[in-house]
């Protein structure tokens, strides 16, 4: 009887969804300060713009690479003080998770894990460029993912409507 219980427990473990972070790394990083040293003479009241994007690709049957791309542009009086671009990446083990749940995990959950690492790398390189610390505000990747999903659904329904009118 104990063998049957162990076999059943083993089967249950195989069926259970699995998720694990395997590696976090900087895939690409660049820093530019095109108007230095003149920009250091201006009063430091920057306008900061953040652009972000996420992408993922399947590495193996159960591994995915997720890449969070951030571009931070700081301007002072319309002059670019600095531009930082980073691709913060991670390899994630994902088993037993499919469909919409997999999309949510790769499009929102994994970028949430990667963002603090990207934020720290950006802050470090900005400091090395002799600029004041830049602490990026947290990002709601769940909301961004939901908006992107809604936009795709609207585009798909819009294409369907256009096909019907032709």
C-alpha positions in Angstrom: 0.0 0.0 0.0 2.8 2.4 0.8 4.3 1.9 -2.6 1.0 2.8 -4.3 0.9 6.0 -2.1 4.4 6.9 -3.1 3.7 6.3 -6.8 0.5 8.4 -6.6 2.4 11.2 -4.9 5.1 11.0 -7.6 2.4 11.4 -10.3 0.9 14.3 -8.5 4.2 16.1 -8.3 4.7 15.6 -12.1 1.3 17.1 -12.8 1.8 20.1 -10.5 2.8 23.4 -12.2 6.4 24.3 -11.7 8.1 27.7 -11.9 11.7 28.6 -11.0 14.0 31.4 -11.8 17.2 29.9 -13.2 19.3 32.9 -14.1 19.1 36.7 -14.2 21.6 38.7 -16.4 22.1 41.9 -18.2 21.8 41.1 -21.9 22.6 44.7 -23.1 23.4 48.0 -21.5 24.3 51.4 -22.8 24.8 54.8 -21.4 25.1 58.1 -23.3 25.6 61.6 -22.0 25.8 63.5 -25.3 25.8 67.0 -23.8 28.3 66.6 -21.0 30.1 68.5 -19.6 27.9 71.4 -20.5 24.8 69.7 -19.0 26.4 69.7 -15.6 26.3 73.6 -15.6 22.5 73.6 -15.9 20.1 73.5 -12.9 19.2 69.9 -12.4 15.5 69.7 -13.0 15.2 66.9 -15.5 12.2 65.6 -17.4 12.6 61.8 -17.3 10.9 59.6 -19.9 10.7 55.8 -19.5 9.9 53.5 -22.3 9.6 49.8 -21.6 8.9 46.6 -23.5 8.9 42.9 -22.8 9.7 39.9 -25.0 10.1 36.2 -24.4 11.2 33.2 -26.3 11.3 29.5 -25.7 14.8 28.2 -24.9 13.8 24.5 -24.4 10.7 22.5 -23.7 10.4 24.0 -20.2 12.7 27.1 -20.3 11.8 30.6 -21.4 14.0 33.6 -21.7 12.2 36.8 -20.7 13.7 40.2 -21.7 12.7 43.4 -20.1 13.9 46.4 -22.3 14.0 49.8 -20.7 15.1 53.1 -22.2 15.4 56.1 -19.8 15.9 59.6 -21.3 16.6 62.5 -19.0 16.4 66.0 -20.5 17.2 69.4 -19.0 15.8 72.4 -20.9 15.3 70.2 -24.0 18.9 69.1 -23.9 19.5 65.4 -23.4 21.4 64.9 -20.2 21.6 61.1 -20.6 20.1 58.1 -22.2 20.2 54.6 -20.6 19.2 51.5 -22.4 19.1 48.1 -20.8 17.9 44.7 -21.6 17.5 42.9 -18.3 16.9 39.2 -19.0 16.1 36.0 -17.1 15.8 32.3 -17.8 12.7 30.8 -16.2 11.7 27.1 -15.8 8.0 26.8 -16.5 6.3 23.4 -16.5 2.6 22.5 -16.4 1.4 26.1 -17.1 -0.2 26.8 -20.5 -2.4 29.1 -22.4 -3.5 32.4 -20.9 -1.8 31.6 -17.6 1.5 31.1 -19.4 1.0 34.4 -21.2 0.3 36.2 -17.9 3.4 34.6 -16.3 5.8 35.5 -19.2 4.2 38.9 -19.9 3.7 40.2 -16.3 5.0 38.0 -13.5 8.5 37.5 -14.9 9.0 41.2 -15.9 8.0 42.0 -12.3 10.8 39.8 -11.1 13.3 41.4 -13.5 12.4 45.1 -12.9 14.2 45.7 -9.6 17.4 44.3 -11.2 17.1 46.7 -14.2 16.3 49.6 -11.9 19.4 48.9 -9.8 21.6 48.7 -12.9 20.2 51.9 -14.3 20.7 53.7 -11.0 24.3 52.5 -10.9 25.2 53.6 -14.4 23.5 57.0 -13.9 25.6 57.5 -10.8 28.8 56.5 -12.6 27.9 59.2 -15.2 28.0 61.7 -12.4 24.3 62.4 -12.3 22.1 62.3 -9.2 20.5 58.9 -8.3 17.5 57.9 -10.3 15.0 55.7 -8.5 12.4 54.6 -11.0 8.9 54.2 -9.6 7.5 50.6 -9.5 5.7 49.5 -12.7 2.4 47.6 -12.7 3.2 44.9 -15.3 -0.2 43.2 -14.7 -2.0 46.4 -15.8 0.3 46.8 -18.8 -0.2 43.2 -19.8 -4.0 43.5 -19.5 -3.9 46.6 -21.7 -1.8 44.9 -24.3 -4.1 41.9 -24.3 -7.2 44.1 -24.7 -5.6 46.1 -27.5 -4.8 42.8 -29.4 -8.4 41.6 -28.9 -9.7 44.9 -30.2 -7.4 44.8 -33.2 -8.4 41.2 -33.9 -12.2 42.1 -33.7 -11.5 45.2 -35.9 -9.9 43.0 -38.6 -12.9 40.6 -38.4 -15.3 43.5 -38.9 -13.3 44.9 -41.8 -13.2 41.5 -43.5 -17.0 41.2 -43.2 -17.6 44.7 -44.8 -15.4 43.9 -47.8 
